[in-house]
Every structure is written in C-alpha cells, then in structure tokens.
Amino acid sequence: PFDEINPSKEFDNINVQKIATDINSTTFAIWIKQSVKLHKHVNHVENVYISEGHGDFQLGDSIYPVKNGDLIVIPKNTWHGVKVNSKTPMKVISVQSPEFLGKDRVFKEN
C-alpha cells in the first residue's frame, strides 16, 4: 500500500522515489518539506495526488490551497510548483505520461 512507502533516505527538501514505469507512464512517490520551484514539462502530462500535508499549489497564473485528498491535473507546458504549509512533509503520488526519463523539466527563471 502507498501509505506504507517511506523515504529511502534523509532529505533536505524533496525526495523522489520511482514506484513504477513503462513506455506509457512513470509513477513516483514524492515528499516535499518546503517547496517545489516553478517548472513545466514540455512533453508530459502530470497528475499529482496529495496523500499527506497541505500547501499552496501554483498552476499557470493561479494559486490554489491544496490538502490531502486533492488531485491536480497538470497539462503539458504548464508552469507549476508548490509551497508546503504543513509541519509534516507533503506526500504525493505523481504520474507522468508518457514515460518520464528525467529530462523534461524546465525551471522558470526569476
């Protein structure tokens, strides 16, 4: 069960653990203590399900309060990021389609 998956190591801000992958999609467990910088995926759709924690999620030009139980669908080429407001890390399931090989991440310059 997903609630039994824990970080494999100590981490400062973000810990990513790959759960499954094939040519169609990649699924990650991600823990966030503080924030994820604004970024986009040019060729990937991302679905993020929040299982623990809460914060403010930026999607495009809008900011939404998010909490456990929320699902965010992020279209290709859409800026997104999150600021965690909970005392405990935010834990999410991230599913990226097609398979995510770690190269399709563009960070927004300030």
For each residue, the residues with C-beta under 8 A, 3 or more apart:
1: 4 5
2: 5 29 51 93
3: 51
4: 1
5: 1 2 17 19 29
6:
7: 10 11 15 17 31
8: 15 17
9: 15
10: 7
11: 7 14 15 31 33
12: 33
13: 32 33 34 35
14: 11 30 31 32 33 36
15: 7 8 9 11 30 31
16: 28 29 30
17: 5 7 8 28 29 30
18: 21 26 27 28
19: 5 27 28 29 93
20: 26 27
21: 18 25 26 27 99 100
22: 25 26 99
23: 98 99
24: 97 98 99
25: 21 22 95 96 97 98 99 100
26: 18 20 21 22 95 96 99 100
27: 18 19 20 21 93 94 95
28: 16 17 18 19 93 94 95 96 100
29: 2 5 16 17 19 91 92 93 94
30: 14 15 16 17 91 92 93 94
31: 7 11 14 15 89 90 91
32: 13 14 35 36 53 55 82 84 89 90 92
33: 11 12 13 14 84 89
34: 13 83 84
35: 13 32 81 82 83 84
36: 14 32 39 81 82
37: 81 107 108
38: 58 79 80 81 107 108
39: 36 79 80 81 105 106 107 108
40: 77 78 79 80 105 106 108
41: 44 45 46 74 76 77 96 100 104 105 106
42: 76 77 104 106
43: 76 98 104
44: 41 76 96 97 98 100 104
45: 41 73 74 75 76 96 97
46: 41 73 74 80 94 95 96 97
47: 71 72 73 74 94 95 96
48: 71 72 74 92 93 94
49: 70 71 72 92 93
50: 53 54 66 67 68 69 70 71 72 90 91 92
51: 2 3 68 69 91 92 93
52: 68 86 88 89 90 91
53: 32 50 67 68 84 86 88 89 90 91
54: 50 65 66 67 68 84 85 86 90
55: 32 65 66 82 83 84 85 86 90
56: 63 64 65 66 82 83 85
57: 63 64 65 66 72 80 81 82
58: 38 62 63 64 79 80 81 82
59: 62 63 64 72 74 78 79 80
60: 78 79 80
61:
62: 58 59
63: 56 57 58 59
64: 56 57 58 59 72
65: 54 55 56 57
66: 50 54 55 56 57 70 72 82
67: 50 53 54 70
68: 50 51 52 53 54
69: 50 51
70: 49 50 66 67
71: 47 48 49 50
72: 47 48 49 50 57 59 64 66 80
73: 45 46 47
74: 41 45 46 47 48 59 78 80
75: 45 78
76: 41 42 43 44 45
77: 40 41 42
78: 40 59 60 74 75
79: 38 39 40 58 59 60 108
80: 38 39 40 46 57 58 59 60 72 74
81: 35 36 37 38 39 57 58
82: 32 35 36 55 56 57 58 66 90
83: 34 35 55 56
84: 32 33 34 35 53 54 55 89 90
85: 54 55 56
86: 52 53 54 55 89 90
87:
88: 52 53
89: 31 32 33 52 53 84 86
90: 31 32 50 52 53 54 55 82 84 86
91: 29 30 31 50 51 52 53
92: 29 30 32 48 49 50 51
93: 2 19 27 28 29 30 48 49 51
94: 27 28 29 30 46 47 48
95: 25 26 27 28 46 47
96: 25 26 28 41 44 45 46 47 99 100
97: 24 25 44 45 46
98: 23 24 25 43 44
99: 21 22 23 24 25 26 96
100: 21 25 26 28 41 44 96 104
101: 104
102: 105
103:
104: 41 42 43 44 100 101
105: 39 40 41 102
106: 39 40 41 42
107: 37 38 39
108: 37 38 39 40 79
109:
110:
